[in-house]
Amino acid sequence: MEAIHKDWTTLAEKALRGQPLTMEEGLSVLEADDNEVLAIMNSAYQVRHHYYGNKVKLNLIINAKSGLCPEDCGYCSQSIVSKATISKYPLLEKSTLLDGARKALEMKVGTYCIVASGKGPTSKELDQLIEAVQEIKSTMPLKICACLGILSEEQAVRLKDAGVDRYNHNLNTSRSRFPRITTTHTYDDRQETVKKAKAAGMSPCSGCIVGMGETNEEIVEMAYALRELEADSIPVNFLNPIPGTPLEHLKELNPRQCLKVLALMRFMNPSKEIRIAGGREVNLRSLQPLGLYAANSIFVGDYLTTSGQEAAEDQRMIEDLGFEIELCAL
């Protein structure tokens, strides 16, 4: 067994000074020997603890509109090119969205994420969602994150005025790889939507999907891009190759490599909420708890069209780590 040869605390110190890692330093994290994983996570934890202590934020997704999407995103079971067997339905009724919010409260969730498939919301859909959001915000102590696709400036302002706290629109991959993953909209479309959400006063949320064939250099580029975008919350998804999607042939990731990715994201975005998102159960597997030494946030419950870990297991995992669930304070 090889000895640990690098002082990873220098990267933690650099992050705490607010300095970005160089490309070479970023690659050194991703390409480190697996024997160094614990040392890397320890250094990432120094940064995580500085900003968030041992608190963990919980987020819950409701798939408010499933399938029926004209976009061709290769990773998504809801896209027009997908042959995956999934439920397909139009936007849920307000009562169902309210029931989801009550479930989030019961699960000690701080942020309730309303996600709808499609390129962007229609006027009718936006009206329905706004009505539901207003009632949730007036009756429950929850933060609301909306993920509805590409927005206009007017739509962003309406969502903010209705009480939406955060807007999610992931960059997903590097600029150079983007056309190989999606062709029906552009990387710039996604960047601009995040900027519009921020300009309207919503907290910007944008992340990535790792495992779509990208190189280590492209993963570092993603970390740089998210830093430049100044997203407050960064969901790190690990591809769950769903049968029937164009990326179904890709293999599950090495869990140790996933930990290195989370550490890189923490070093590059030290003060931001780093969330372990879709695919964590499939790719991190038994190493899921270690991910929280870099990340400070997770999704609980199910994802859009795939099942997640039981919420009780997530809460037990957090308790076993000696960490604490951060309750929503509005």
N, C-alpha and C positions, 0 to 999 in steps of 0.2 A: 504494500500500500504506500503510495507516494505521500511525501510530507507536504503540508501546506506551505507554499513558497511566497505568497503575495500578502502584503499588508492592505487588506481591503478597507481598513478604517480611513485611509487617505481619501477614498471616494466618498465616504460618509462626511468627512470634514469638508470636502469640497462642496458637497450638496448643501450642507448647513450654512456655508458661506454664500449660497445662492448662485454658485457657478455651475454651468452645464458641463457634463462629461464630454471629452473629445470623442471623436469616432473611435479612435484606438482604445480609449478607456471603456467605452460602451461594448466594443467587441470583446475586450478582455473578460468582461462579466459573462457574456453569452458563450464564450469559447473556453471558459475555465474548466479545469478538471473537476469531475463530479466530487472528488475528495474535498473540494473547497466550498461546496454548497453551504455547509453550516456556517463557515466563516463569512461568506457573502451575505447570508441571511442575517447574521448577527450585526453586520455593519448596516444593512438596510433597516434593521430594527432600531438602531440608534437614531436614524433620521425619523422613522415613523413615530417613535416614542417622543421625540422632541416636539412634534406638532400635535400628536393625537393621544399620547399616553398609551394606555391599554384598552381604549374604548373602540368598539366595533359598531359601525352603522349598518342597520338592516334595511333592505329595500325589497319591495314586492311588486311583481309585474302582473298586470291583467292584460290579456290579449283581447283588446276591445273590438278589433275587427280582424278576422283571420282569412288568409288567402286572398283571392280576387285581386291580386296585385299585378299591374302591367310591367313592372320592372324585371330585369333579367339577372339579378344578383345571384352569382353561382353558388353561394353558400346557403341560400335561404330556401326553406321548404315551401314558402308562401309565394314564391316568384312565378311568373308566367311560364318559365322554362322548367319548373320543377314537376316531377311526376310522383312526388311523395304523397302518401296517403295521409291527409290531414283534414281536420274540420274546417269548413269554409262557411263564413257567415258575415252579414253586414254589421255595422256598428251596433254594439250592445245597447239595450235600453238603459235609461238613467237608473232605474231601480237596481239593475244588475251591477252597474258601476258603484253604486252606493253600498251594496252588499260586499263588494270586494274591498272597499275602504274599511268597512267594519271588521272584516277578516284581518286586514293589515294591522289594525289596532290591537286585536286579540293576540297577534303574533309578535307584539312589541316592535313593530316596524315603524321607522321614522319617515320614510319616503315611499309614497304610493305612486307607481309608475304606470301611466295609462298609455298603452302602445297600440297603434292602429296601422295595419298594412296599407300600402299604396304609395304613390309618388308624393302625394300631399293631400290634405283634407279638402273636401268640397265645402261650400258655404253651409249646406245643410248639416253636414257632419260637425263642422266647427260650432254651429249653434247648439247642437245636441250636447257636445262635450262641454261647452262653456256652462250650460245650465247645470250639468252634473258637478262640475268643478266648484261652481259657486255654492252649491248646497253642501258639498263635502267640506269646503273651507269654513263655512258658517256653523258647522255642527261638530267637526272632529279636529283634534290637534294633530293634523298630518301635513307634511310637505307633499306637494304634488309635482311630479315630473311628467311631462308629456313628450311622447315620441310619435310624431304624426307625419314624418317625411319632410319634404322641402316646403318652406314657408315663404310667404311674401312679408314685407315689412308690416303691412296692415294686419295680417293674421297674427304676427308675433305680438303686436301691441294689444290686440284683443285678448290673447291668451294671458298676457301679463295682467291686464286690467281685471280679468276674471279671477285671478288668484293663483295662476300657475307659477310655482316657485322656480322650476328648473326645466330646461328643454334639452332633450337628448337628440343628437344626430351624429353618429359615429363616422370618423374618417375611414375606418375599417382596415385600410391597408396603405401602403406607400403610394405616392403619386405615380411612380413609374409602373407599379403593378396594377393599379386601379383598372385600366382598360381591359385587363385580362380577367377581371372579376365581374365588372359591371360595364355595360355599354349604353344603357338607356338614360343615364345621367352622368355627370362628370364629378371629378374630385373637387373642382372649384365650386360646383353647386352645393356640395356638402359643407365646405368651408364657409361659404357665404351664408348658409342657413344658420350655422352656429353664431356667426357674427351678428346676424339680424336678431337672433334671440337675445344675445348679450346687449345689443343696442336698445332693445325694448325693455331691458331691466330684469330679464330672467337670468338665472345662473346657468352658464353654459356647461353642458355635459357632452363630452365626446371621447370616444375610445377607439379600440382596434380589435381585430380578430387575428390571432396568431395561429398558424398552422395551415395557411392557404398556399403553401409552396414558396413563401418568401425566403430570401437569404437573411443571414444575420445582419448584414449591412442595412437591409430594408427594415428590419425590426428597430435598429438604432435610429434610422430615418423617421420611423413612426413616432418614436419617443421624442425626437427633436420637434416634429411637426405639432405634436400635442402640447409641448412646452410653449412653442411660438403662438399657438392658438389661445393659450391661457385658459384652457378649460378648467373649471373648478372641480369637476368630477370626471375621472377617467376610468370607464369600465374596460377591463382587459378580458376579452373573450378568448377561449381556446376552442378552435373548431371542433364541433361535434359532427362528423361526416354523416349526414342524413341520407339513407337510401332514397334514390329518386332525384337527388340534386346533382348538378354537374360536378360537384366536388366529392361525391360519395366514395370515390376510389382512394382518397387520401387517408393515411393511417393516423391513429391516435398518437398524441405527442408523448414524449418522454417526460414523466412528472418532474424530474430534476431540472430539465430544461425549462419547464414552465416556471419553476421557482426562480431561476436566473432571470427570466423575462420580468417577473414581478419586481425583483430587486432592481433591475435596470430602470423600470418605470418609476420606482421610488427615488432612485438617485437623480433621475432627470427631472422629476416633478415633485420635489421634496415636500412642499406644503399642500399638495393637492390630495383630494380624496381618491385613493386608488382602490378600485372595486374589483374583486374577483367575480367575474360574471359568467356567462354561458359556457358550458363545457367543463366547468371545474371538477365536477364529480367524475366525468369520463376520463379526463386527462391528468388531473392531480391525484385522483384516487386516494390512497391511504395517506398521502402527503398533504392533503388539504389543510390541516391545522398549521403546518409550517408556512403556508402562504400568507397567513395573517401576521407574520413577523415583518412583512413588507407592506401588505395591503391593510387598510383599516375599514373595509366595507365589503359586504357580500349581498348577493340576492338570496332570498329565502323563498321556499315554495317552488312552483314550476316556472319554466321559461315560456317562450311563445308557443312552440309546438312539441317541446320535449319535457320530460319530467325532471324535477330537481330532487335533491335530498330531502328527507323528512325534516320539517322545521325543528322538531324536538332534537334531532341529531345535531343540527347546526347549533342550537342553543347549548347542548351538552358539550360540543366541541369548544365553544367560546368559554364556557365555564371551566372545562378541563385545562385550558391554557392559562387560566387565572385572569382572563380578560373580562370586560364588562360591556354589556349592550348599552349603546348610547341612545337614550330615549329622546323623542322629538321635543324640542323646546321652541315654541312659536311665540 
